[in-house]
């Protein structure tokens, strides 16, 4: 009888990505370059790392909150593949539900690569709107920049959230 061919070995499964929550990243000036970190020297505006934030009446486990005119630079420090978040105006922003204040603090979110190219931009978001899910590939980037800008009158006084904000790396 003819010999039975030996089946090829099954390759091992791809390793699970390491996921870094942005609300748990270290703040860094020089950095230890072993994991993603928020670069204080390049970040414009305060970054509030939080748990239990709320957008459009829905509470999220974690995220970061900033004011418009902010730019948060995250040095990736390793090969990373994806950045994901749910974006919107934080429910702590006063006047979101007021009939006397119909502007509702319009803002726009965007993610930029370290090479200066915009990777993603949100529609105009207003207080009381539901969060918008976003995800963007960051393969080959050394850093990303999370930007929030006012998109109309009174947008500069809003609190803007990057809820469930996380980076997946190899």
N, C-alpha and C positions, 0 to 999 in steps of 0.2 A: 504493500500500500504506500501511497505518496505521503510524505510527512505533512502534518498540519502546521501552517504558518503560525508563528508566535505573534499575538496581537501587539501593536505598538503600545508603549506605556502611556497612560493618561497623564497629561501635564498637570502640575499642581495648580490649584485655583489661584487666581490673582489675589494678591494681598488686599485686605480691606483698607480703604483710605483712612488716614488719621484725620479726625475732624476737630477743629479748633473753634470754640465759641469766642466771638469777638469780645463779649463782655468779660472774658477771663484772660485775655491777652495781657502780657506785661507792658507797661509803659517803658520806653527806652530812649536814651539819648544816643549812646553808642551801640548798645545791643550785644547779646552774646551770640547771635546769629545761628541759633539752633532750632528755632521755631518762629512762627509768625509773631510779630510784636508791633505795637503802635509806636511810630516814630514821633516823639515829642518835638524834635527840632524841625520837622516838616509839617506838622499838624497845625491847622489854624482853627482856633476856637476850642472850647471845652468839650470833653467827651465824658459822658456820664454812663458808666458801665452799670447795668441794672438787671434786676430780676423783677418779675411781675409787672410789666408795663402793659398799657392798654391803648388800642387803636380802634376807633369806631365801635366801642362797647365790647370788644373782644380782648381778653387778657392773654398775654403771651408769657412764656416762662422766663425768657431772657432776651437781652439785646443791648443796644447802645442808643443814647439820646443825645442830640446835638441841637444847637440853634442854627437857623439859616445863616448863610455866609460862612459855613464851616467847610473844612476840608480835612478829613482824617486819613493820614497815610499809614498803610500797613505794609511793613517790610515782610515779605513772605519767607525769606531765608531758607527755602527748600523748594523742591519741585511741587507745586500745587496745581490742582486741576479745575477747581470750581469755587465760586463765591455765591452764597444764597442768602436771602433775607426776605422779610415781609416789611414793606415800607408804608409809612403814613404819619399823619399828625397825631401826636400823643394826646390822649384824652385829658391830661393835666392842663393843656392849653386853655386858659380862661376865655370864655366867649364862644366856644365851639357850638353850643346848643342855643345860643341867644338869638331870639327873633329880632333883637335890636342891633345885632352885629352880623349882617348877612354875608360879609366877605369871607368869613371862616378861614382866614389865614392860609392863602394858597402858597404852596411850595412845590419844588421839583427836585427829584433825587437823580443822581447819576453816579456811575462807576467808571473810573478812568484807569487805564493801564499805566504802568511805570514809563512806557514809551510815549505817553502824552495822547494816546488815542482813546476816544470815548468808547467804552465797551457796552454801555447800556444807559438808557434814560427813561424815567417814568413819565406818565402823563402828569398834568397838574393835579396835585393832591390837596384836599381841603380838610379842615377839622370836621370830624364826624364821619368822614368817608371810611369805608372798610379798607383794610390793608391790602396792598397790591403785592402778590408774590413775584419775586424776581430771582433769576439765576443766570450766571454768566461764566463762560469758560475763562480761566486765567492761565492756561498752559503757556509756559515760556515767559511769564511776567516775573520780574524781581520784586515788584511792589504793586499795590493797587491804591487808589484814592477814592474815598467815599465822599461825595460832595452833595450838599443841600443848599439850594438858592431860593430866595423868595421869588414867587411867580406873580406878584401883584401887590396891591396895597395891603399893608399889615402882615404880609408873609414873613417879615423879619422878626416878628415877636413870637412865632410859633415854636413849640418843642417838636422836633422831628425825630422819628424812631426808625432804626434799622432793627426790627424785631427778629428773633430766631436767627440772628446774624452769625454765619459760620463759614469757615474756609475748609475745604477738603484737600489734603496733601498726600503725596506718596511717601 
